[in-house]
């Protein structure tokens, strides 16, 4: 069933739910793999409450586990206006032409083109670096040119803070952030830098747990999708058909593509760690029968009803109401049908009753 012949298109409001604020995780679990795991068995529609360390019990030899290995950059910068001295906050969202960056800026209306910004380091101290607003787009985001450095990424460890989402409350200039945030808002297998939000489903893995999975015959492979606005931008329209995703850069390595092709040919399962991994695999699969090594960008928007060509299982966190992530998970809960939305909202209601921890630092869900 496709969206074209859908009689009553789903609305953004159909994916709303009420979450008690005390269930929004403010800190990671004491141990990386110490989160809870809500297991959903699609065929029978059953739920089970487990621990993340139970994950190997649900996977079997021959499964291909695919993870997004993008590394989060310290993308939140602070400074002051060169004229007037007002406080400025910038969240880098994606690199642009000529070594510039697009960024969300606050206070946006007070930062027109040609505004100069003096940057602080992540301890709130002045630096020799400056940024200039070159242009603004229709969404109010600014394209910034940074002066004083040839390579902004090389300076971010000193300048920037980890881009924790606003629902994780921390003070400015890193005073509220800790070394724990720098470590735990990053997967243990993070490699190429480029994300401005963590691929959070992977935060639960430890090296020993990955080794345990490999010892059971589970193959582990990676893709790269640099998380940006496409993943975390809110849906601002009523009809899902009118929402346009921002593009995000991805790479599917040859080794991962070959492993997936072999698994599909053998009837073995492909398990995606996180919605970003799903978006990479289903984007590439939409164009070709057999996957091949490729790099590019994707603006794929997955919502019910949707069939999945590659992914047989999904490990994910609990997502915000009315978010594109919840919509994707709802589509996966019942491929090709609309009923996944109701299934997922019921599972979320159960998680709320059982006081699971939600969002980036929260607990996990496995759908098979």
KEKE-3310 file (N, C-alpha, C; in steps of 0.2 Angstrom, whole numbers, plus 5000, padded with zeros to 4 digits):
npx = (5004:5003:5007:5001:4988:4982:4968:4965:4976:4989:4990:5001:4998:4992:5002:5005:5008:5007:5020:5026:5036:5046:5051:5060:5076:5089:5102:5114:5112:5120:5129:5135:5128:5118:5104:5086:5077:5064:5056:5048:5038:5034:5026:5017:5013:5017:5024:5039:5048:5064:5082:5096:5107:5102:5101:5109:5102:5091:5096:5104:5115:5122:5114:5115:5121:5119:5127:5127:5141:5144:5153:5150:5151:5158:5146:5140:5142:5147:5146:5148:5140:5149:5147:5139:5138:5129:5124:5127:5121:5126:5122:5130:5125:5127:5141:5145:5147:5164:5170:5162:5149:5132:5121:5110:5105:5104:5101:5090:5084:5091:5103:5107:5113:5130:5133:5145:5153:5160:5169:5168:5178:5175:5174:5169:5178:5186:5191:5203:5195:5182:5166:5156:5140:5134:5123:5105:5093:5077:5072:5077:5090:5108:5122:5138:5154:5170:5183:5201:5205:5210:5204:5190:5184:5195:5197:5186:5186:5191:5183:5169:5154:5146:5133:5120:5103:5089:5081:5088:5095:5107:5120:5127:5142:5148:5149:5139:5140:5148:5163:5158:5147:5154:5159:5149:5139:5142:5145:5154:5160:5162:5168:5171:5170:5156:5142:5129:5120:5118:5118:5107:5103:5114:5121:5121:5129:5143:5161:5163:5150:5148:5158:5153:5141:5147:5154:5143:5141:5135:5136:5144:5143:5145:5138:5138:5130:5129:5122:5109:5099:5089:5086:5082:5074:5059:5042:5032:5020:5003:4999:5007:5012:5016:5028:5045:5060:5076:5092:5104:5121:5128:5137:5139:5148:5158:5160:5150:5139:5140:5139:5126:5119:5123:5117:5103:5101:5103:5092:5094:5094:5094:5098:5095:5103:5096:5087:5093:5102:5092:5087:5098:5100:5087:5086:5096:5092:5080:5083:5091:5092:5102:5113:5126:5143:5142:5141:5132:5118:5103:5086:5076:5059:5051:5036:5020:5009:5022:5033:5048:5063:5075:5078:5076:5075:5074:5083:5081:5079:5067:5056:5053:5036:5026:5037:5048:5056:5048:5038:5044:5048:5035:5030:5039:5034:5023:5025:5020:5007:4994:4992:5003:5006:4996:5000:5013:5010:5003:5013:5022:5014:5014:5027:5028:5020:5027:5038:5049:5064:5066:5070:5086:5096:5090:5081:5080:5073:5068:5063:5057)
npy = (4994:5011:5028:5036:5030:5030:5032:5041:5052:5052:5063:5075:5077:5065:5058:5061:5061:5061:5064:5062:5074:5070:5058:5061:5058:5064:5062:5049:5031:5023:5014:5010:5000:4998:5001:4999:4988:4987:4975:4971:4961:4959:4950:4943:4953:4956:4961:4963:4966:4970:4969:4979:4972:4960:4959:4950:4938:4940:4940:4931:4919:4924:4935:4952:4966:4983:4998:5016:5025:5039:5052:5063:5081:5095:5105:5116:5133:5148:5166:5184:5198:5209:5222:5230:5219:5209:5193:5178:5163:5148:5135:5124:5116:5111:5109:5121:5129:5135:5134:5138:5138:5132:5137:5137:5151:5161:5177:5176:5186:5197:5196:5200:5199:5202:5204:5204:5192:5189:5175:5164:5153:5135:5137:5149:5160:5174:5173:5173:5171:5174:5176:5179:5184:5179:5177:5174:5161:5156:5150:5156:5152:5154:5158:5156:5163:5159:5167:5168:5155:5141:5129:5125:5114:5108:5116:5115:5107:5115:5126:5123:5115:5100:5096:5094:5090:5102:5098:5091:5097:5109:5121:5136:5138:5126:5124:5116:5105:5089:5079:5067:5069:5072:5060:5050:5055:5050:5037:5021:5017:5027:5036:5044:5062:5073:5074:5083:5079:5065:5048:5040:5027:5019:5022:5014:5003:4993:4989:4976:4970:4971:4962:4950:4948:4946:4934:4926:4924:4935:4947:4962:4978:4995:5010:5027:5041:5058:5066:5078:5092:5085:5074:5079:5091:5099:5094:5105:5106:5101:5090:5076:5073:5086:5089:5092:5085:5089:5087:5075:5070:5054:5038:5023:5009:4998:4985:4984:4985:4973:4963:4965:4962:4948:4943:4945:4938:4925:4924:4929:4940:4958:4969:4985:4998:5011:5025:5032:5024:5015:5025:5027:5014:5011:5022:5020:5007:5010:5014:5004:4986:4977:4982:4994:5001:5017:5035:5050:5061:5061:5064:5056:5053:5044:5036:5029:5022:5011:5000:4990:4987:4982:4982:4972:4971:4983:4993:5005:5021:5029:5041:5059:5066:5068:5068:5065:5054:5046:5043:5036:5024:5020:5016:5006:4997:4991:4986:4993:4995:5005:5003:5003:5015:5015:5004:5008:5019:5013:5005:5014:5020:5009:5009:5021:5019:5009:5017:5019:5027:5041:5048:5055:5051:5040:5024:5009:5001:4987:4980:4967)
npz = (5000:4996:4999:4990:4987:4998:5008:5019:5023:5035:5049:5057:5070:5073:5079:5091:5109:5127:5138:5154:5161:5170:5165:5155:5151:5159:5161:5156:5158:5172:5168:5151:5144:5153:5151:5150:5140:5128:5121:5105:5097:5081:5073:5082:5089:5103:5118:5128:5143:5145:5148:5141:5140:5137:5124:5115:5116:5108:5095:5081:5074:5059:5057:5052:5059:5058:5060:5063:5061:5063:5070:5083:5083:5093:5092:5097:5099:5107:5109:5107:5101:5090:5089:5101:5110:5114:5119:5110:5103:5093:5083:5074:5059:5046:5034:5022:5006:5001:5013:5023:5036:5039:5051:5066:5074:5089:5096:5083:5075:5078:5072:5058:5041:5038:5052:5064:5075:5090:5096:5110:5120:5126:5139:5142:5139:5131:5113:5099:5088:5076:5069:5055:5049:5034:5026:5027:5027:5022:5033:5043:5047:5048:5037:5040:5041:5047:5054:5058:5058:5048:5048:5055:5061:5068:5078:5086:5098:5108:5107:5106:5112:5117:5107:5115:5116:5118:5128:5137:5151:5153:5159:5152:5142:5145:5158:5164:5157:5157:5158:5157:5148:5136:5133:5134:5125:5113:5102:5105:5094:5086:5072:5058:5059:5060:5064:5071:5081:5091:5085:5093:5096:5096:5107:5118:5116:5121:5119:5124:5124:5110:5106:5111:5104:5091:5094:5094:5081:5075:5062:5062:5055:5047:5043:5037:5042:5043:5056:5055:5052:5045:5053:5066:5065:5068:5064:5055:5048:5045:5037:5033:5020:5016:5022:5021:5021:5027:5018:5022:5024:5018:5019:5012:5014:5004:5009:5019:5010:5003:5013:5017:5005:5003:5015:5012:5001:5006:5015:5028:5042:5042:5054:5059:5068:5074:5068:5058:5052:5046:5037:5028:5022:5016:5008:4998:4993:4987:4975:4968:4965:4970:4983:4983:4985:4990:4991:4996:4998:5007:5008:5012:5019:5030:5033:5040:5027:5024:5015:5018:5011:5014:5028:5042:5056:5070:5081:5092:5101:5112:5105:5102:5104:5089:5080:5066:5068:5076:5068:5058:5065:5068:5055:5053:5063:5057:5043:5027:5031:5040:5053:5061:5068:5078:5085:5090:5098:5108:5113:5117:5127:5136:5140:5146:5157:5164:5167:5159:5153:5143:5126:5121:5130:5135:5137:5127:5113:5104:5089:5081)
capx = (5000:5007:5004:4997:4982:4980:4962:4965:4983:4990:4992:5006:4994:4991:5008:5006:5007:5009:5025:5028:5043:5051:5053:5065:5082:5094:5109:5114:5112:5127:5133:5132:5123:5113:5098:5081:5075:5057:5056:5042:5038:5029:5021:5012:5011:5019:5029:5043:5052:5071:5088:5099:5112:5099:5101:5112:5097:5087:5100:5106:5121:5120:5111:5119:5119:5122:5127:5129:5147:5146:5155:5147:5156:5156:5144:5137:5146:5144:5150:5145:5140:5155:5144:5133:5140:5124:5126:5125:5122:5126:5122:5132:5120:5130:5145:5142:5152:5169:5173:5157:5144:5125:5120:5104:5108:5100:5094:5090:5081:5096:5109:5106:5119:5136:5134:5151:5152:5167:5168:5171:5179:5169:5174:5167:5184:5186:5196:5204:5191:5176:5161:5152:5134:5135:5116:5100:5089:5070:5070:5081:5097:5113:5128:5143:5161:5174:5190:5206:5207:5209:5200:5186:5184:5201:5197:5180:5186:5192:5178:5162:5151:5142:5126:5115:5096:5087:5077:5093:5096:5114:5121:5131:5149:5151:5149:5134:5142:5154:5167:5153:5143:5158:5161:5143:5135:5146:5146:5161:5163:5161:5174:5171:5166:5151:5135:5127:5116:5120:5114:5107:5102:5120:5125:5120:5134:5150:5165:5162:5144:5149:5162:5148:5137:5151:5155:5137:5140:5132:5140:5143:5145:5144:5137:5139:5125:5130:5115:5108:5092:5084:5084:5079:5070:5052:5037:5028:5014:4998:4999:5014:5014:5019:5034:5051:5066:5083:5096:5110:5126:5129:5141:5138:5154:5157:5160:5143:5134:5141:5137:5119:5117:5123:5112:5096:5101:5102:5087:5096:5091:5097:5096:5097:5104:5094:5083:5098:5104:5087:5086:5103:5099:5081:5087:5100:5088:5075:5086:5094:5091:5108:5116:5133:5146:5139:5140:5128:5114:5097:5081:5070:5055:5048:5030:5016:5011:5029:5037:5055:5066:5082:5079:5071:5074:5076:5085:5080:5077:5060:5057:5049:5030:5026:5044:5049:5058:5042:5034:5048:5047:5028:5030:5042:5030:5018:5026:5014:5000:4993:4991:5010:5005:4993:5004:5018:5008:5002:5020:5025:5010:5016:5034:5027:5017:5033:5043:5055:5068:5064:5074:5093:5100:5085:5081:5080:5067:5070:5057:5059)
capy = (5000:5017:5034:5039:5027:5031:5036:5047:5053:5053:5070:5076:5077:5058:5055:5065:5058:5065:5062:5065:5077:5067:5053:5063:5056:5070:5059:5042:5026:5023:5010:5011:4995:4997:5003:4994:4986:4985:4971:4971:4955:4961:4945:4942:4960:4955:4966:4960:4971:4966:4974:4980:4967:4954:4960:4944:4933:4941:4940:4924:4919:4926:4942:4957:4972:4989:5004:5022:5027:5046:5055:5070:5086:5100:5110:5122:5138:5154:5172:5190:5203:5213:5229:5230:5214:5204:5186:5174:5156:5146:5127:5122:5111:5107:5113:5124:5131:5140:5133:5141:5133:5134:5137:5140:5156:5165:5178:5176:5192:5202:5194:5201:5198:5207:5205:5201:5188:5187:5168:5162:5145:5132:5139:5156:5165:5177:5170:5177:5169:5178:5173:5184:5181:5181:5177:5170:5158:5157:5147:5160:5150:5159:5155:5159:5162:5160:5170:5166:5148:5138:5123:5126:5107:5107:5121:5114:5104:5120:5131:5120:5111:5094:5098:5091:5093:5107:5094:5089:5104:5110:5128:5138:5138:5119:5123:5111:5099:5086:5074:5061:5071:5072:5053:5046:5057:5048:5029:5018:5015:5033:5037:5050:5067:5076:5074:5088:5076:5058:5043:5038:5020:5016:5024:5008:4997:4993:4984:4969:4968:4969:4956:4945:4947:4943:4927:4922:4924:4941:4951:4969:4983:5002:5015:5034:5047:5064:5068:5086:5095:5080:5070:5082:5096:5097:5094:5111:5106:5097:5085:5073:5074:5092:5090:5091:5083:5092:5082:5073:5066:5047:5034:5016:5006:4992:4979:4984:4983:4966:4959:4965:4958:4941:4941:4945:4932:4919:4924:4931:4946:4964:4973:4992:5001:5018:5027:5035:5018:5014:5030:5026:5008:5011:5027:5016:5002:5013:5015:4998:4980:4976:4988:4995:5006:5024:5041:5055:5064:5058:5067:5052:5054:5037:5036:5024:5015:5010:4994:4991:4983:4980:4981:4967:4973:4989:4994:5012:5024:5032:5048:5064:5066:5071:5068:5061:5048:5042:5041:5030:5018:5018:5013:4999:4992:4987:4988:4993:4996:5011:5001:5003:5021:5014:4999:5011:5023:5008:5003:5020:5021:5004:5011:5027:5016:5006:5022:5019:5034:5043:5052:5053:5047:5035:5017:5007:4997:4982:4978:4961)
capz = (5000:4995:5001:4984:4987:5005:5008:5024:5025:5042:5051:5062:5077:5075:5082:5098:5115:5133:5141:5160:5161:5174:5161:5150:5154:5160:5162:5154:5163:5175:5163:5144:5142:5158:5150:5149:5133:5127:5115:5102:5092:5076:5070:5087:5093:5110:5121:5134:5147:5147:5149:5135:5140:5135:5117:5111:5116:5102:5088:5080:5070:5052:5057:5050:5063:5054:5065:5060:5065:5063:5076:5085:5084:5098:5087:5100:5100:5110:5108:5108:5095:5089:5091:5106:5115:5116:5119:5104:5103:5087:5083:5067:5056:5040:5031:5016:5001:5003:5020:5028:5039:5041:5058:5069:5078:5093:5094:5076:5072:5080:5069:5051:5037:5040:5059:5067:5081:5093:5099:5116:5121:5129:5146:5142:5139:5124:5109:5093:5082:5075:5064:5051:5046:5027:5023:5031:5023:5024:5040:5048:5048:5045:5034:5044:5039:5053:5053:5063:5058:5042:5049:5061:5065:5072:5084:5090:5104:5112:5106:5106:5117:5114:5105:5118:5114:5123:5134:5142:5153:5155:5159:5146:5142:5147:5165:5166:5154:5161:5154:5155:5142:5131:5132:5133:5120:5107:5102:5106:5087:5082:5068:5054:5062:5056:5066:5076:5086:5092:5083:5100:5097:5097:5113:5123:5115:5124:5116:5126:5121:5103:5105:5113:5098:5086:5096:5093:5074:5072:5059:5063:5050:5048:5038:5040:5041:5048:5058:5055:5053:5043:5059:5072:5064:5070:5058:5056:5044:5048:5033:5032:5013:5015:5026:5017:5025:5025:5016:5026:5020:5020:5015:5012:5012:5000:5014:5022:5005:5001:5018:5016:4999:5005:5020:5009:4996:5010:5019:5034:5044:5043:5059:5059:5074:5074:5062:5053:5048:5041:5031:5023:5018:5012:5002:4993:4991:4983:4968:4965:4968:4974:4986:4981:4989:4987:4995:4993:5003:5007:5012:5013:5024:5030:5038:5037:5026:5020:5015:5019:5006:5017:5036:5045:5063:5071:5088:5093:5107:5112:5102:5104:5100:5082:5077:5060:5070:5079:5062:5054:5069:5067:5049:5054:5067:5053:5036:5022:5034:5044:5060:5065:5072:5085:5089:5093:5103:5113:5116:5121:5133:5141:5142:5151:5163:5167:5169:5155:5152:5136:5122:5119:5136:5138:5136:5120:5110:5099:5085:5076)
cpx = (5004:5004:5000:4989:4979:4974:4962:4972:4983:4992:4998:5003:4993:4997:5010:5005:5010:5014:5026:5035:5048:5054:5058:5072:5087:5101:5109:5114:5120:5132:5130:5127:5118:5106:5093:5080:5068:5057:5049:5043:5032:5024:5015:5010:5012:5024:5033:5047:5059:5076:5092:5105:5109:5099:5103:5107:5092:5090:5103:5112:5118:5117:5117:5117:5123:5121:5129:5135:5149:5148:5152:5152:5153:5153:5140:5142:5143:5149:5146:5145:5146:5153:5138:5135:5135:5126:5123:5126:5122:5126:5124:5127:5123:5135:5142:5148:5158:5171:5168:5153:5137:5124:5113:5107:5102:5104:5094:5089:5086:5102:5108:5113:5124:5137:5141:5150:5159:5165:5172:5173:5174:5170:5172:5172:5184:5192:5197:5200:5185:5172:5157:5146:5134:5128:5112:5096:5081:5068:5074:5088:5102:5119:5133:5150:5165:5181:5194:5208:5205:5204:5196:5185:5189:5201:5191:5181:5187:5186:5171:5160:5147:5135:5120:5108:5094:5083:5082:5096:5103:5115:5126:5138:5152:5151:5144:5136:5148:5158:5163:5149:5147:5159:5154:5138:5139:5146:5153:5164:5163:5168:5174:5167:5161:5144:5134:5122:5118:5116:5113:5106:5109:5124:5125:5126:5140:5154:5164:5156:5144:5153:5157:5144:5141:5153:5149:5136:5136:5137:5139:5146:5143:5142:5138:5134:5127:5123:5115:5101:5087:5082:5080:5075:5063:5047:5032:5022:5010:4998:5006:5017:5017:5026:5040:5057:5072:5087:5102:5114:5127:5134:5139:5144:5153:5156:5153:5138:5134:5138:5129:5116:5117:5118:5105:5096:5100:5096:5088:5094:5096:5094:5099:5098:5102:5091:5087:5100:5099:5086:5092:5101:5093:5082:5091:5096:5082:5077:5089:5092:5096:5111:5124:5136:5144:5140:5136:5124:5107:5092:5074:5066:5051:5042:5025:5011:5018:5031:5044:5058:5072:5081:5073:5070:5077:5077:5085:5079:5070:5061:5052:5042:5030:5032:5044:5052:5053:5038:5038:5047:5040:5027:5033:5038:5025:5019:5020:5007:5000:4993:4998:5009:5002:4997:5010:5016:5006:5008:5023:5021:5012:5023:5033:5024:5023:5039:5050:5058:5068:5070:5082:5097:5095:5086:5080:5074:5070:5064:5060:5052)
cpy = (5006:5023:5037:5036:5027:5035:5042:5048:5055:5061:5070:5075:5069:5055:5058:5060:5062:5061:5065:5068:5073:5060:5054:5062:5062:5068:5052:5037:5026:5019:5010:5006:4993:4999:4997:4993:4984:4981:4970:4966:4957:4956:4944:4948:4960:4960:4962:4966:4967:4972:4974:4974:4960:4954:4953:4939:4934:4940:4933:4925:4920:4933:4947:4964:4978:4995:5010:5025:5034:5048:5062:5075:5091:5106:5116:5127:5144:5160:5178:5194:5208:5220:5228:5224:5209:5197:5182:5167:5153:5138:5126:5116:5107:5112:5116:5126:5136:5140:5137:5136:5136:5133:5139:5145:5159:5171:5180:5183:5198:5201:5194:5200:5204:5208:5201:5198:5187:5180:5168:5155:5142:5133:5146:5162:5167:5173:5174:5176:5173:5174:5179:5181:5184:5181:5173:5167:5159:5154:5151:5158:5154:5155:5159:5158:5164:5162:5168:5159:5145:5132:5123:5119:5106:5111:5119:5111:5109:5125:5129:5116:5105:5097:5094:5094:5097:5104:5091:5096:5104:5118:5129:5137:5131:5118:5117:5105:5096:5082:5068:5063:5070:5064:5049:5049:5056:5040:5027:5017:5021:5035:5044:5056:5071:5077:5080:5086:5069:5054:5039:5031:5016:5018:5019:5003:4999:4988:4977:4966:4966:4963:4950:4943:4944:4936:4923:4921:4930:4945:4958:4974:4990:5005:5022:5038:5052:5067:5076:5087:5090:5076:5073:5088:5094:5097:5100:5111:5100:5090:5082:5074:5081:5094:5088:5090:5087:5086:5081:5069:5059:5044:5027:5012:5000:4986:4978:4982:4976:4961:4959:4961:4951:4939:4941:4939:4925:4919:4926:4938:4952:4968:4980:4995:5009:5019:5030:5030:5016:5018:5029:5020:5008:5016:5023:5011:5004:5014:5009:4992:4977:4982:4988:5000:5013:5029:5046:5059:5061:5063:5063:5053:5047:5038:5031:5027:5015:5003:4995:4985:4979:4978:4977:4968:4979:4990:5002:5014:5026:5039:5053:5064:5070:5072:5064:5054:5043:5039:5036:5024:5015:5014:5006:4994:4988:4989:4987:4994:5003:5009:5002:5009:5019:5009:5003:5016:5019:5006:5008:5021:5015:5006:5017:5024:5012:5010:5021:5026:5035:5048:5050:5049:5041:5028:5015:5002:4993:4979:4973:4958)
cpz = (5000:4998:4996:4985:4994:5006:5013:5026:5032:5043:5056:5069:5078:5078:5089:5104:5121:5137:5148:5160:5164:5171:5156:5153:5153:5160:5159:5160:5166:5171:5156:5142:5148:5157:5150:5141:5132:5120:5112:5096:5087:5074:5075:5090:5100:5112:5127:5137:5148:5148:5143:5135:5138:5127:5113:5111:5110:5095:5088:5075:5063:5052:5056:5054:5060:5059:5061:5065:5065:5070:5077:5086:5089:5094:5090:5102:5103:5109:5110:5102:5095:5091:5096:5111:5117:5115:5113:5105:5095:5087:5075:5065:5050:5037:5024:5011:5004:5010:5025:5031:5040:5048:5060:5074:5083:5096:5087:5073:5073:5076:5061:5047:5039:5047:5060:5074:5084:5097:5106:5116:5125:5137:5147:5141:5131:5120:5103:5087:5082:5069:5061:5048:5038:5024:5028:5026:5025:5031:5045:5050:5045:5042:5037:5041:5045:5051:5059:5063:5051:5042:5056:5065:5069:5078:5089:5097:5110:5112:5108:5112:5114:5113:5108:5117:5120:5129:5139:5145:5156:5155:5153:5148:5145:5154:5168:5162:5157:5156:5152:5149:5136:5128:5130:5128:5113:5108:5103:5099:5083:5078:5064:5058:5058:5058:5071:5081:5086:5088:5089:5101:5099:5103:5118:5122:5119:5119:5118:5124:5114:5102:5107:5107:5092:5087:5095:5085:5071:5069:5060:5058:5051:5042:5041:5038:5046:5050:5058:5056:5050:5048:5064:5071:5065:5063:5060:5052:5047:5044:5032:5025:5012:5018:5021:5022:5023:5023:5021:5022:5023:5016:5017:5010:5008:5004:5017:5016:5003:5006:5018:5010:5000:5009:5016:5004:5000:5015:5027:5036:5044:5048:5059:5066:5073:5067:5057:5049:5043:5035:5026:5019:5014:5007:4997:4989:4986:4976:4964:4968:4973:4977:4984:4985:4986:4993:4992:4999:5002:5011:5012:5019:5025:5036:5035:5032:5022:5021:5015:5015:5009:5024:5038:5053:5064:5079:5088:5100:5107:5110:5104:5100:5094:5079:5071:5062:5073:5073:5058:5058:5068:5060:5049:5058:5063:5046:5031:5025:5038:5052:5065:5070:5079:5089:5093:5098:5109:5117:5120:5128:5139:5144:5147:5158:5167:5168:5165:5154:5144:5133:5122:5124:5139:5136:5129:5119:5104:5096:5080:5073)
residu = (UNK:UNK:UNK:UNK:UNK:UNK:UNK:UNK:UNK:UNK:UNK:UNK:UNK:UNK:UNK:UNK:UNK:UNK:UNK:UNK:UNK:UNK:UNK:UNK:UNK:UNK:UNK:UNK:UNK:UNK:UNK:UNK:UNK:UNK:UNK:UNK:UNK:UNK:UNK:UNK:UNK:UNK:UNK:UNK:UNK:UNK:UNK:UNK:UNK:UNK:UNK:UNK:UNK:UNK:UNK:UNK:UNK:UNK:UNK:UNK:UNK:UNK:UNK:UNK:UNK:UNK:UNK:UNK:UNK:UNK:UNK:UNK:UNK:UNK:UNK:UNK:UNK:UNK:UNK:UNK:UNK:UNK:UNK:UNK:UNK:UNK:UNK:UNK:UNK:UNK:UNK:UNK:UNK:UNK:UNK:UNK:UNK:UNK:UNK:UNK:UNK:UNK:UNK:UNK:UNK:UNK:UNK:UNK:UNK:UNK:UNK:UNK:UNK:UNK:UNK:UNK:UNK:UNK:UNK:UNK:UNK:UNK:UNK:UNK:UNK:UNK:UNK:UNK:UNK:UNK:UNK:UNK:UNK:UNK:UNK:UNK:UNK:UNK:UNK:UNK:UNK:UNK:UNK:UNK:UNK:UNK:UNK:UNK:UNK:UNK:UNK:UNK:UNK:UNK:UNK:UNK:UNK:UNK:UNK:UNK:UNK:UNK:UNK:UNK:UNK:UNK:UNK:UNK:UNK:UNK:UNK:UNK:UNK:UNK:UNK:UNK:UNK:UNK:UNK:UNK:UNK:UNK:UNK:UNK:UNK:UNK:UNK:UNK:UNK:UNK:UNK:UNK:UNK:UNK:UNK:UNK:UNK:UNK:UNK:UNK:UNK:UNK:UNK:UNK:UNK:UNK:UNK:UNK:UNK:UNK:UNK:UNK:UNK:UNK:UNK:UNK:UNK:UNK:UNK:UNK:UNK:UNK:UNK:UNK:UNK:UNK:UNK:UNK:UNK:UNK:UNK:UNK:UNK:UNK:UNK:UNK:UNK:UNK:UNK:UNK:UNK:UNK:UNK:UNK:UNK:UNK:UNK:UNK:UNK:UNK:UNK:UNK:UNK:UNK:UNK:UNK:UNK:UNK:UNK:UNK:UNK:UNK:UNK:UNK:UNK:UNK:UNK:UNK:UNK:UNK:UNK:UNK:UNK:UNK:UNK:UNK:UNK:UNK:UNK:UNK:UNK:UNK:UNK:UNK:UNK:UNK:UNK:UNK:UNK:UNK:UNK:UNK:UNK:UNK:UNK:UNK:UNK:UNK:UNK:UNK:UNK:UNK:UNK:UNK:UNK:UNK:UNK:UNK:UNK:UNK:UNK:UNK:UNK:UNK:UNK:UNK:UNK:UNK:UNK:UNK:UNK:UNK:UNK:UNK:UNK:UNK:UNK:UNK:UNK:UNK:UNK:UNK:UNK:UNK:UNK:UNK:UNK:UNK:UNK:UNK:UNK:UNK:UNK:UNK:UNK:UNK:UNK:UNK:UNK:UNK:UNK:UNK:UNK:UNK:UNK:UNK:UNK:UNK:UNK:UNK:UNK:UNK:UNK:UNK:UNK:UNK:UNK:UNK)
# end
